[in-house]
């Protein structure tokens, strides 16, 4: 399975190695443009941060999204509701145990700020 995003769409593709092709399987739509994604250590969840902001544009909608990964197909589905974030996320990762989502956001002044939230 290969994932790629454009705006708020996270597209899912099957990989045909022998034919050197990607075959689209579907997509998940998130509440804002995808900024970054990071897998849980168990590979059962994908955490995606999204925002309607961008470089030089603070935006008004910022979220942390949890997606469950189907172990047989790799398909994604929402796992709970998106969690609002205070400002635009520009990077995300998890702690080693997968208990906390760490996100790097920007402040109103454009300075970086690190925050965390339990993954549940």
C-alpha positions as CSV (number, residue, x, y, z in Angstrom):
1,X,0.0,0.0,0.0
2,X,1.2,3.5,-0.9
3,X,-0.4,6.7,0.5
4,X,-0.2,10.1,-1.2
5,X,-2.0,13.4,-0.4
6,X,-3.3,16.3,-2.3
7,X,-5.0,19.0,-0.2
8,X,-7.3,17.2,2.2
9,X,-7.4,13.9,0.3
10,X,-5.3,11.0,1.4
11,X,-5.2,8.7,-1.6
12,X,-4.5,4.9,-1.2
13,X,-2.7,3.0,-4.0
14,X,-1.9,-0.7,-4.5
15,X,1.7,-1.1,-5.7
16,X,2.4,-3.3,-8.7
17,X,6.1,-3.9,-8.5
18,X,6.4,-6.1,-11.5
19,X,4.4,-3.7,-13.7
20,X,5.9,-0.6,-12.1
21,X,2.5,0.9,-11.5
22,X,0.3,2.4,-8.8
23,X,-3.4,1.5,-8.8
24,X,-5.7,3.8,-6.9
25,X,-7.9,2.1,-4.3
26,X,-9.7,5.0,-2.8
27,X,-9.2,8.1,-0.6
28,X,-10.0,9.5,2.8
29,X,-11.0,13.1,3.1
30,X,-9.7,15.0,6.1
31,X,-11.1,18.3,7.4
32,X,-8.2,20.4,6.1
33,X,-5.1,20.1,3.9
34,X,-2.7,17.4,5.0
35,X,0.6,18.7,6.5
36,X,2.3,15.6,7.7
37,X,1.7,11.9,8.6
38,X,3.3,9.5,10.9
39,X,2.6,5.8,11.6
40,X,2.0,4.3,15.0
41,X,4.8,1.8,16.0
42,X,2.2,-1.1,15.7
43,X,1.4,-0.1,12.1
44,X,-2.3,-0.2,13.0
45,X,-2.8,3.5,13.0
46,X,-1.7,6.5,10.9
47,X,-1.7,9.9,12.6
48,X,-2.1,12.9,10.2
49,X,-2.0,16.6,11.0
50,X,-4.0,18.9,8.8
51,X,-4.6,22.7,8.4
52,X,-6.1,25.3,6.2
53,X,-3.0,27.4,6.7
54,X,0.2,27.4,4.9
55,X,3.5,29.3,4.6
56,X,2.7,32.9,5.6
57,X,-1.0,32.0,6.0
58,X,-1.9,31.2,9.7
59,X,-5.3,29.6,8.8
60,X,-8.2,29.0,11.1
61,X,-8.7,25.2,11.1
62,X,-6.0,22.9,12.4
63,X,-6.4,19.2,13.4
64,X,-4.7,16.0,14.5
65,X,-6.5,13.0,12.8
66,X,-6.2,9.3,13.7
67,X,-6.8,6.8,11.0
68,X,-7.0,3.0,11.5
69,X,-5.1,0.9,9.0
70,X,-6.9,-2.4,7.9
71,X,-4.2,-5.0,8.5
72,X,-5.3,-7.1,5.5
73,X,-5.7,-4.4,2.9
74,X,-4.0,-1.3,4.2
75,X,-7.2,0.7,3.7
76,X,-7.6,3.7,6.0
77,X,-10.7,4.7,8.0
78,X,-11.2,7.5,10.6
79,X,-10.5,6.4,14.1
80,X,-12.4,8.8,16.3
81,X,-13.1,12.5,15.6
82,X,-10.3,14.9,14.5
83,X,-8.8,16.7,17.5
84,X,-8.5,20.5,17.1
85,X,-5.0,22.1,17.4
86,X,-4.3,25.7,18.5
87,X,-2.2,26.6,15.4
88,X,-0.9,25.2,12.1
89,X,1.0,21.9,12.5
90,X,4.1,21.6,10.3
91,X,5.5,18.2,11.6
92,X,4.3,15.3,13.7
93,X,5.7,12.1,15.1
94,X,5.0,9.7,18.0
95,X,7.1,8.8,21.1
96,X,8.8,5.5,20.9
97,X,5.9,3.6,22.6
98,X,3.2,5.3,20.5
99,X,1.5,6.8,23.5
100,X,1.9,10.5,22.6
101,X,1.6,12.4,19.3
102,X,4.2,15.1,19.2
103,X,3.4,18.0,16.9
104,X,5.4,21.0,15.8
105,X,3.2,24.0,15.2
106,X,3.8,27.7,14.5
107,X,2.7,30.5,16.8
108,X,1.0,33.7,15.6
109,X,4.4,35.3,15.3
110,X,5.7,32.3,13.2
111,X,7.9,30.8,15.9
112,X,8.0,27.0,16.3
113,X,6.2,25.5,19.3
114,X,6.2,21.8,20.4
115,X,3.1,20.2,21.9
116,X,1.9,16.7,22.6
117,X,-1.4,14.8,23.1
118,X,-2.2,11.3,24.2
119,X,-3.0,8.9,21.4
120,X,-5.5,6.7,23.3
